[in-house]
Amino acid sequence: MLCGWVLAVAVGLTAQGPAQAAGGRDGRQAAVLTVSAAISLTDALEAAERAYQTRGDGPVRFNFAASNLLARQIVSGAPVDLYISADETQMDVAAHAGAIDVNSRIDLLGNHLAIIARPDHPGLAAVEGLLDPSIRRIAIGDPSAVPAGVYARLFLQTAGLWDRLQAKLVPVGNVRAALAAVENGSANVAIGYESDAAAARHARVVLLIDGPRAPRIVYPAAIVSRSRNTAAAARFLSFLRGAEATRIFKTFRFVPLAPLP
């Protein structure tokens, strides 16, 4: 998997020319900033990057995937400058391997777990509604590795429903795959993030999971230790904490945790 990702980066560089092909706002050649980010951030980060480019800042390339896969890639030496994980555990994996600059680490965003279904779904009054026989397949991220799946497992265990729902659960490779399963009809509902439904065309939140049983969802960000573009990484991370990016993240139903004063 890592080899394929590195090959994709190499192909991208070939298609775009040398990494120094784009200029920064000061007119000097700017290296491409590579950001590995949780796949649930796709729409929000792409919108933030468009706003970033209007300022004349350097180019940004994203690698979106499940956070556990990204952590393994970074630990294995993938050429990444900035890592944004969907949970603290995967960032800890990178930190324990010495793969991130721990002094740059911040808790960037929060999110909410949600039960998501197609727009014509009648809705759920409570999570116990997942036991209804009309709900036959529940898509979740792999509960042994994918952050959204880990959050879902912890929540269902707290609610006393994990064992009772085993026959219905359909583990998938990442949270966007769970959303896709709902949109294409191969699952009745998915357990994912509120932000996923905000970006979906054919799905909506039928139950927002909040209150004392809800898991605390944190997206930490950090500069990668091997980065040769640390100044640009710090600049983009600062932008993601600023007022303009904060407004964008809120539009996609994320909760900014580290806004700049």
Secondary structure as UniProt FT lines:
FT   HELIX           2..16
FT   HELIX           19..21
FT   STRAND          22..23
FT   TURN            25..26
FT   STRAND          29..30
FT   STRAND          33..38
FT   HELIX           39..41
FT   HELIX           42..54
FT   TURN            55..56
FT   STRAND          60..65
FT   HELIX           67..75
FT   TURN            76..77
FT   STRAND          82..84
FT   HELIX           88..96
FT   TURN            97..98
FT   HELIX           102..104
FT   STRAND          106..111
FT   STRAND          113..117
FT   TURN            119..120
FT   HELIX           127..131
FT   TURN            133..134
FT   STRAND          138..141
FT   TURN            143..145
FT   HELIX           147..158
FT   TURN            159..160
FT   HELIX           163..168
FT   STRAND          169..172
FT   HELIX           175..183
FT   TURN            184..185
FT   STRAND          189..193
FT   HELIX           194..199
FT   STRAND          204..208
FT   TURN            212..213
FT   STRAND          217..224
FT   TURN            225..226
FT   HELIX           230..241
FT   HELIX           243..251
FT   TURN            252..253
FT   STRAND          255..256
//
